[in-house]
């Protein structure tokens, strides 16, 4: 069980790092690029970064899926499906010439919906932990709303879309950090007991 938990955490850590790096790049470009070059520079950097991140995470998710093996069918098929969606999204962004920030937002929207659904699904299993359950419900609802906003990004300017993508990445990274640093009290207590024995 601990090795499976480590694999989940490894993927979450990779995704969180990529999201925080994406936010840092957007922040840097927003403060250091002159206005007339902002749109073109941000578009190219974001499209390349998001496309590469999708392919990278999709490959990692595929590898982790096979690490779980057939004894964990839900994880196997979940990670394989997510990996396939991620790789296809990254290749789509890389191959089409008419890709814009609005296209990136549209490609990201299904990922926001999936993350929101997963958070709500996890919340259903946390009946004995009301605080964590409520946080997951709020986070899942937030991700679903972000998915809807990302779908409507075609009406936004490039600057507004870049800002929206930054907000979405920040909110998602904050939620992932909560998953990364969550420690179940019983596991911590058992670990301390085993060390003292």
Backbone as CSV, one residue per row, in Angstrom:
resi,resn,N_x,N_y,N_z,CA_x,CA_y,CA_z,C_x,C_y,C_z
1,UNK,0.822,-1.193,0.000,0.000,0.000,0.000,0.868,1.259,0.000
2,UNK,1.971,1.215,0.720,2.827,2.399,0.784,3.477,2.704,-0.557
3,UNK,3.818,1.665,-1.327,4.429,1.923,-2.636,3.409,2.567,-3.576
4,UNK,2.137,2.147,-3.495,1.098,2.773,-4.319,0.902,4.229,-3.913
5,UNK,0.928,4.489,-2.603,0.783,5.856,-2.124,1.946,6.719,-2.602
6,UNK,3.141,6.151,-2.601,4.315,6.889,-3.095,4.173,7.216,-4.577
7,UNK,3.627,6.290,-5.366,3.444,6.557,-6.798,2.427,7.677,-7.019
8,UNK,1.313,7.646,-6.254,0.331,8.730,-6.366,0.991,10.068,-6.015
9,UNK,1.729,10.081,-4.936,2.379,11.324,-4.486,3.427,11.793,-5.469
10,UNK,4.156,10.872,-6.087,5.156,11.258,-7.082,4.497,11.989,-8.246
11,UNK,3.404,11.436,-8.759,2.698,12.106,-9.861,2.141,13.456,-9.430
12,UNK,1.585,13.528,-8.230,1.061,14.804,-7.737,2.180,15.824,-7.587
13,UNK,3.333,15.383,-7.108,4.471,16.299,-6.958,4.951,16.794,-8.318
14,UNK,4.998,15.897,-9.303,5.414,16.308,-10.651,4.444,17.335,-11.224
15,UNK,3.160,17.059,-11.099,2.155,17.965,-11.637,2.176,19.306,-10.915
16,UNK,2.323,19.291,-9.606,2.382,20.531,-8.831,3.586,21.357,-9.240
17,UNK,4.728,20.704,-9.423,5.939,21.412,-9.845,5.747,22.058,-11.208
18,UNK,5.145,21.312,-12.136,4.890,21.871,-13.468,3.933,23.061,-13.405
19,UNK,2.886,22.945,-12.601,1.924,24.046,-12.479,2.563,25.287,-11.866
20,UNK,3.355,25.094,-10.818,4.020,26.247,-10.196,5.044,26.866,-11.146
21,UNK,5.731,26.029,-11.922,6.648,26.557,-12.938,5.907,27.353,-14.000
22,UNK,4.742,26.859,-14.395,3.913,27.557,-15.373,3.476,28.926,-14.843
23,UNK,3.055,28.957,-13.582,2.659,30.231,-12.963,3.851,31.181,-12.905
24,UNK,5.032,30.667,-12.564,6.230,31.511,-12.498,6.572,32.085,-13.872
25,UNK,6.442,31.273,-14.919,6.710,31.761,-16.282,5.709,32.842,-16.658
26,UNK,4.432,32.623,-16.369,3.418,33.644,-16.676,3.683,34.934,-15.906
27,UNK,4.047,34.797,-14.646,4.340,35.981,-13.835,5.547,36.725,-14.405
28,UNK,6.590,35.991,-14.758,7.792,36.613,-15.321,7.471,37.324,-16.628
29,UNK,6.740,36.653,-17.509,6.391,37.268,-18.795,5.494,38.482,-18.601
30,UNK,4.591,38.397,-17.644,3.681,39.513,-17.398,4.380,40.752,-16.866
31,UNK,5.481,40.565,-16.159,6.173,41.722,-15.585,7.354,42.201,-16.413
32,UNK,7.869,41.370,-17.334,9.102,41.727,-18.041,8.979,41.875,-19.544
33,UNK,7.829,41.662,-20.104,7.676,41.751,-21.550,6.934,43.041,-21.881
34,UNK,7.471,43.764,-22.856,6.817,44.996,-23.293,5.447,44.661,-23.894
35,UNK,4.514,45.600,-23.819,3.130,45.350,-24.227,2.975,44.884,-25.668
36,UNK,3.746,45.469,-26.597,3.553,45.090,-28.002,4.021,43.669,-28.289
37,UNK,4.901,43.139,-27.487,5.378,41.772,-27.685,4.705,40.772,-26.746
38,UNK,3.903,41.273,-25.843,3.318,40.396,-24.810,2.498,39.270,-25.412
39,UNK,1.599,39.599,-26.299,0.684,38.605,-26.837,1.425,37.473,-27.548
40,UNK,2.324,37.820,-28.451,3.038,36.792,-29.211,3.954,35.961,-28.320
41,UNK,4.676,36.624,-27.436,5.610,35.910,-26.557,4.880,34.963,-25.624
42,UNK,3.854,35.471,-24.970,3.111,34.632,-24.031,2.473,33.460,-24.761
43,UNK,1.903,33.702,-25.913,1.247,32.624,-26.663,2.224,31.506,-26.991
44,UNK,3.369,31.865,-27.532,4.344,30.845,-27.922,4.856,30.079,-26.703
45,UNK,5.229,30.804,-25.649,5.776,30.152,-24.458,4.733,29.246,-23.807
46,UNK,3.515,29.727,-23.684,2.468,28.930,-23.032,2.134,27.694,-23.860
47,UNK,2.011,27.835,-25.154,1.670,26.691,-26.005,2.755,25.620,-25.926
48,UNK,4.016,26.032,-26.001,5.123,25.077,-25.914,5.165,24.431,-24.526
49,UNK,5.040,25.244,-23.494,5.122,24.717,-22.118,3.974,23.769,-21.812
50,UNK,2.768,24.147,-22.166,1.605,23.301,-21.872,1.653,22.016,-22.699
51,UNK,2.008,22.127,-23.978,2.113,20.933,-24.819,3.145,19.952,-24.287
52,UNK,4.318,20.472,-23.916,5.374,19.608,-23.366,4.941,19.008,-22.027
53,UNK,4.295,19.796,-21.193,3.847,19.296,-19.887,2.813,18.187,-20.053
54,UNK,1.906,18.344,-21.009,0.908,17.304,-21.249,1.569,15.987,-21.672
55,UNK,2.499,16.066,-22.617,3.164,14.850,-23.086,3.974,14.222,-21.953
56,UNK,4.672,15.050,-21.192,5.483,14.576,-20.067,4.617,13.883,-19.018
57,UNK,3.541,14.544,-18.603,2.667,13.960,-17.579,1.934,12.734,-18.117
58,UNK,1.527,12.764,-19.372,0.857,11.605,-19.955,1.756,10.382,-19.975
59,UNK,3.020,10.591,-20.314,3.983,9.490,-20.309,4.185,8.968,-18.891
60,UNK,4.347,9.867,-17.940,4.527,9.463,-16.538,3.302,8.717,-16.027
61,UNK,2.110,9.186,-16.376,0.885,8.509,-15.938,0.781,7.110,-16.537
62,UNK,1.202,6.970,-17.789,1.205,5.650,-18.415,2.170,4.700,-17.723
63,UNK,3.350,5.186,-17.384,4.341,4.356,-16.683,3.805,3.939,-15.317
64,UNK,3.230,4.890,-14.584,2.690,4.577,-13.259,1.526,3.589,-13.373
65,UNK,0.715,3.715,-14.421,-0.408,2.782,-14.602,0.099,1.347,-14.660
66,UNK,1.180,1.120,-15.404,1.712,-0.236,-15.512,2.413,-0.678,-14.229
67,UNK,2.872,0.269,-13.424,3.445,-0.087,-12.126,2.364,-0.637,-11.187
68,UNK,1.158,-0.105,-11.296,0.069,-0.616,-10.460,-0.316,-2.031,-10.871
69,UNK,-0.318,-2.295,-12.163,-0.609,-3.643,-12.639,-2.084,-3.989,-12.570
70,UNK,-2.389,-5.225,-12.910,-3.775,-5.690,-13.004,-4.457,-5.833,-11.654
71,UNK,-3.702,-5.951,-10.576,-4.351,-6.106,-9.270,-5.029,-4.815,-8.813
72,UNK,-4.682,-3.685,-9.417,-5.310,-2.396,-9.119,-5.957,-1.877,-10.411
73,UNK,-7.043,-2.498,-10.817,-7.650,-2.182,-12.112,-8.125,-0.736,-12.209
74,UNK,-8.682,-0.214,-11.123,-9.182,1.160,-11.163,-8.037,2.144,-11.425
75,UNK,-6.922,1.986,-10.716,-5.775,2.856,-10.910,-5.161,2.655,-12.297
76,UNK,-5.062,1.391,-12.726,-4.493,1.074,-14.035,-5.253,1.791,-15.138
77,UNK,-6.573,1.578,-15.185,-7.375,2.182,-16.252,-7.512,3.690,-16.084
78,UNK,-7.579,4.154,-14.849,-7.663,5.600,-14.626,-6.425,6.323,-15.113
79,UNK,-5.257,5.819,-14.734,-4.008,6.461,-15.160,-3.749,6.290,-16.653
80,UNK,-4.109,5.120,-17.216,-3.946,4.945,-18.659,-4.826,5.922,-19.438
81,UNK,-6.072,6.068,-18.991,-6.990,6.998,-19.658,-6.495,8.431,-19.534
82,UNK,-6.121,8.829,-18.322,-5.616,10.183,-18.106,-4.337,10.422,-18.897
83,UNK,-3.455,9.429,-18.924,-2.218,9.552,-19.690,-2.487,9.721,-21.173
84,UNK,-3.432,8.946,-21.695,-3.776,9.050,-23.114,-4.369,10.419,-23.432
85,UNK,-5.264,10.887,-22.584,-5.861,12.213,-22.789,-4.778,13.289,-22.740
86,UNK,-3.845,13.169,-21.820,-2.781,14.162,-21.690,-1.862,14.168,-22.909
87,UNK,-1.452,12.991,-23.362,-0.565,12.918,-24.528,-1.267,13.455,-25.767
88,UNK,-2.519,13.069,-25.975,-3.269,13.558,-27.137,-3.425,15.074,-27.064
89,UNK,-3.687,15.614,-25.873,-3.811,17.071,-25.710,-2.503,17.768,-26.050
90,UNK,-1.393,17.230,-25.565,-0.090,17.825,-25.849,0.260,17.769,-27.318
91,UNK,-0.002,16.629,-27.961,0.281,16.512,-29.390,-0.627,17.419,-30.212
92,UNK,-1.868,17.560,-29.810,-2.786,18.467,-30.497,-2.239,19.895,-30.472
93,UNK,-1.795,20.337,-29.300,-1.252,21.696,-29.197,0.027,21.855,-30.006
94,UNK,0.829,20.804,-30.088,2.102,20.894,-30.802,1.938,20.832,-32.316
95,UNK,0.921,20.138,-32.807,0.827,19.871,-34.239,0.035,20.904,-35.030
96,UNK,-0.891,21.576,-34.399,-1.739,22.473,-35.163,-1.167,23.881,-35.184
97,UNK,-1.152,24.461,-36.372,-0.551,25.779,-36.563,-1.383,26.905,-35.961
98,UNK,-2.661,26.763,-35.903,-3.536,27.848,-35.463,-3.849,27.764,-33.975
99,UNK,-2.898,27.337,-33.206,-3.098,27.222,-31.773,-2.912,28.590,-31.134
100,UNK,-3.816,28.928,-30.215,-3.751,30.202,-29.499,-3.939,29.915,-28.012
101,UNK,-3.854,30.956,-27.209,-4.083,30.775,-25.779,-5.519,30.326,-25.502
102,UNK,-6.439,30.790,-26.320,-7.824,30.356,-26.152,-7.953,28.854,-26.433
103,UNK,-7.183,28.357,-27.410,-7.177,26.926,-27.695,-6.598,26.149,-26.512
104,UNK,-5.532,26.686,-25.909,-4.938,26.053,-24.727,-5.982,25.958,-23.617
105,UNK,-6.727,27.040,-23.414,-7.756,27.040,-22.368,-8.832,26.000,-22.668
106,UNK,-9.224,25.876,-23.928,-10.227,24.868,-24.306,-9.700,23.454,-24.086
107,UNK,-8.422,23.231,-24.392,-7.829,21.908,-24.201,-7.689,21.593,-22.710
108,UNK,-7.466,22.617,-21.888,-7.330,22.418,-20.445,-8.663,22.161,-19.746
109,UNK,-9.756,22.626,-20.327,-11.047,22.517,-19.645,-11.448,21.081,-19.293
110,UNK,-11.263,20.086,-20.174,-11.615,18.725,-19.749,-10.781,18.237,-18.563
111,UNK,-9.541,18.685,-18.477,-8.690,18.291,-17.360,-9.213,18.891,-16.053
112,UNK,-9.694,20.124,-16.117,-10.283,20.743,-14.927,-11.550,19.999,-14.510
113,UNK,-12.367,19.636,-15.502,-13.581,18.865,-15.195,-13.227,17.516,-14.558
114,UNK,-12.243,16.822,-15.127,-11.846,15.523,-14.581,-11.322,15.649,-13.158
115,UNK,-10.499,16.652,-12.911,-9.954,16.842,-11.570,-11.072,17.166,-10.578
116,UNK,-12.026,17.989,-10.999,-13.161,18.307,-10.136,-13.994,17.080,-9.815
117,UNK,-14.238,16.238,-10.824,-15.013,15.010,-10.614,-14.268,14.067,-9.677
118,UNK,-12.948,13.953,-9.855,-12.154,13.079,-8.976,-12.206,13.578,-7.537
119,UNK,-12.097,14.892,-7.348,-12.171,15.435,-5.982,-13.533,15.155,-5.340
120,UNK,-14.607,15.322,-6.102,-15.934,15.038,-5.566,-16.105,13.549,-5.277
121,UNK,-15.513,12.713,-6.111,-15.581,11.260,-5.888,-14.813,10.865,-4.626
122,UNK,-13.637,11.441,-4.429,-12.862,11.159,-3.212,-13.634,11.642,-1.984
123,UNK,-14.294,12.791,-2.107,-15.060,13.343,-0.979,-16.153,12.382,-0.532
124,UNK,-16.748,11.637,-1.462,-17.782,10.665,-1.101,-17.248,9.582,-0.168
125,UNK,-15.970,9.275,-0.285,-15.370,8.214,0.531,-14.811,8.725,1.860
126,UNK,-14.953,10.006,2.136,-14.355,10.589,3.344,-15.423,10.999,4.347
127,UNK,-16.422,10.165,4.534,-17.522,10.490,5.449,-17.058,10.669,6.891
128,UNK,-16.018,9.954,7.276,-15.530,10.015,8.657,-14.546,11.161,8.882
129,UNK,-14.274,11.927,7.854,-13.352,13.057,7.944,-14.052,14.302,7.384
130,UNK,-14.958,14.901,8.156,-15.791,15.995,7.616,-14.983,17.210,7.146
131,UNK,-13.918,17.549,7.826,-13.127,18.716,7.424,-12.509,18.495,6.032
132,UNK,-11.852,17.354,5.846,-11.241,17.051,4.552,-12.311,16.872,3.475
133,UNK,-13.426,16.284,3.861,-14.520,16.075,2.902,-15.048,17.413,2.392
134,UNK,-15.274,18.344,3.294,-15.770,19.665,2.892,-14.772,20.384,1.993
135,UNK,-13.482,20.271,2.312,-12.455,20.898,1.466,-12.442,20.289,0.070
136,UNK,-12.612,18.976,-0.009,-12.651,18.326,-1.317,-13.891,18.718,-2.112
137,UNK,-15.015,18.862,-1.446,-16.243,19.286,-2.136,-16.074,20.697,-2.687
138,UNK,-15.529,21.599,-1.862,-15.297,22.973,-2.323,-14.294,22.981,-3.467
139,UNK,-13.200,22.232,-3.328,-12.195,22.169,-4.387,-12.749,21.584,-5.672
140,UNK,-13.535,20.518,-5.559,-14.133,19.910,-6.743,-15.104,20.843,-7.441
141,UNK,-15.928,21.527,-6.668,-16.856,22.498,-7.256,-16.097,23.637,-7.920
142,UNK,-15.019,24.071,-7.281,-14.185,25.134,-7.841,-13.587,24.702,-9.184
143,UNK,-13.080,23.480,-9.246,-12.501,22.980,-10.503,-13.561,22.861,-11.601
144,UNK,-14.766,22.426,-11.242,-15.828,22.351,-12.241,-16.184,23.735,-12.779
145,UNK,-16.238,24.718,-11.881,-16.489,26.097,-12.326,-15.357,26.618,-13.202
146,UNK,-14.116,26.295,-12.829,-12.975,26.707,-13.652,-13.044,26.069,-15.030
147,UNK,-13.496,24.818,-15.099,-13.673,24.162,-16.393,-14.680,24.895,-17.268
148,UNK,-15.763,25.357,-16.652,-16.774,26.119,-17.408,-16.195,27.450,-17.886
149,UNK,-15.460,28.124,-17.010,-14.847,29.402,-17.393,-13.821,29.189,-18.509
150,UNK,-13.044,28.111,-18.431,-12.075,27.823,-19.489,-12.767,27.576,-20.828
151,UNK,-13.936,26.953,-20.796,-14.687,26.728,-22.035,-15.122,28.037,-22.685
152,UNK,-15.380,29.051,-21.870,-15.840,30.336,-22.406,-14.687,31.288,-22.697
153,UNK,-13.458,30.797,-22.699,-12.296,31.662,-22.887,-12.169,32.215,-24.301
154,UNK,-12.912,31.681,-25.251,-12.826,32.195,-26.626,-13.312,33.636,-26.710
155,UNK,-14.050,34.083,-25.715,-14.548,35.461,-25.696,-13.564,36.431,-25.053
156,UNK,-12.472,35.904,-24.492,-11.508,36.734,-23.782,-10.352,37.139,-24.688
157,UNK,-9.686,38.228,-24.314,-8.490,38.626,-25.044,-7.339,37.710,-24.644
158,UNK,-6.218,37.823,-25.344,-5.050,36.997,-25.035,-4.545,37.299,-23.625
159,UNK,-4.507,38.571,-23.267,-4.043,38.960,-21.932,-4.966,38.402,-20.847
160,UNK,-6.275,38.498,-21.064,-7.229,37.961,-20.092,-7.142,36.439,-20.000
161,UNK,-6.930,35.779,-21.139,-6.798,34.326,-21.136,-5.534,33.903,-20.396
162,UNK,-4.434,34.627,-20.597,-3.192,34.320,-19.877,-3.397,34.477,-18.372
163,UNK,-4.102,35.520,-17.970,-4.402,35.724,-16.549,-5.273,34.596,-16.023
164,UNK,-6.288,34.211,-16.780,-7.165,33.110,-16.383,-6.374,31.809,-16.222
165,UNK,-5.501,31.518,-17.178,-4.685,30.307,-17.085,-3.793,30.337,-15.846
166,UNK,-3.262,31.503,-15.520,-2.452,31.644,-14.313,-3.261,31.375,-13.058
167,UNK,-4.477,31.915,-12.996,-5.351,31.675,-11.836,-5.717,30.195,-11.718
168,UNK,-6.061,29.583,-12.848,-6.440,28.164,-12.836,-5.262,27.308,-12.356
169,UNK,-4.070,27.583,-12.884,-2.887,26.816,-12.478,-2.586,27.013,-10.995
170,UNK,-2.743,28.243,-10.499,-2.477,28.518,-9.088,-3.461,27.792,-8.187
171,UNK,-4.755,27.887,-8.502,-5.766,27.217,-7.674,-5.596,25.699,-7.687
172,UNK,-5.293,25.148,-8.843,-5.096,23.701,-8.936,-3.844,23.281,-8.167
173,UNK,-2.772,24.058,-8.285,-1.531,23.730,-7.559,-1.752,23.792,-6.057
174,UNK,-2.513,24.762,-5.591,-2.793,24.853,-4.152,-3.570,23.629,-3.658
175,UNK,-4.519,23.175,-4.470,-5.275,21.979,-4.087,-4.378,20.742,-4.101
176,UNK,-3.492,20.653,-5.078,-2.583,19.513,-5.135,-1.603,19.521,-3.963
177,UNK,-1.185,20.704,-3.546,-0.313,20.788,-2.372,-1.012,20.234,-1.134
178,UNK,-2.312,20.468,-1.029,-3.076,19.890,0.072,-3.038,18.374,0.047
179,UNK,-3.141,17.780,-1.149,-3.032,16.329,-1.273,-1.632,15.847,-0.908
180,UNK,-0.636,16.586,-1.351,0.749,16.167,-1.097,1.102,16.165,0.380
181,UNK,0.622,17.157,1.108,1.010,17.293,2.506,0.006,16.672,3.479
182,UNK,-1.037,16.065,2.962,-2.010,15.416,3.831,-1.390,14.150,4.419
183,UNK,-1.486,14.020,5.702,-1.025,12.815,6.401,-2.191,12.263,7.203
184,UNK,-2.497,11.021,6.975,-3.552,10.375,7.749,-3.036,10.157,9.157
185,UNK,-3.794,10.552,10.182,-3.314,10.439,11.561,-2.914,9.024,11.964
186,UNK,-3.652,8.007,11.514,-3.338,6.628,11.886,-2.017,6.162,11.294
187,UNK,-1.716,6.580,10.071,-0.452,6.195,9.443,0.712,6.828,10.189
188,UNK,0.585,8.107,10.550,1.634,8.791,11.296,1.844,8.129,12.649
189,UNK,0.753,7.777,13.340,0.844,7.137,14.647,1.492,5.758,14.534
190,UNK,1.119,4.973,13.504,1.712,3.658,13.313,3.194,3.757,13.005
191,UNK,3.584,4.757,12.226,4.992,4.945,11.892,5.791,5.257,13.139
192,UNK,5.273,6.134,14.007,5.974,6.485,15.246,6.094,5.267,16.159
193,UNK,5.023,4.458,16.228,5.055,3.266,17.078,6.093,2.261,16.583
194,UNK,6.146,2.078,15.250,7.090,1.098,14.703,8.539,1.561,14.896
195,UNK,8.774,2.852,14.885,10.130,3.365,15.123,10.542,3.215,16.577
196,UNK,9.574,3.338,17.479,9.887,3.219,18.905,10.079,1.775,19.352
197,UNK,9.560,0.832,18.564,9.667,-0.587,18.951,11.054,-1.133,18.717
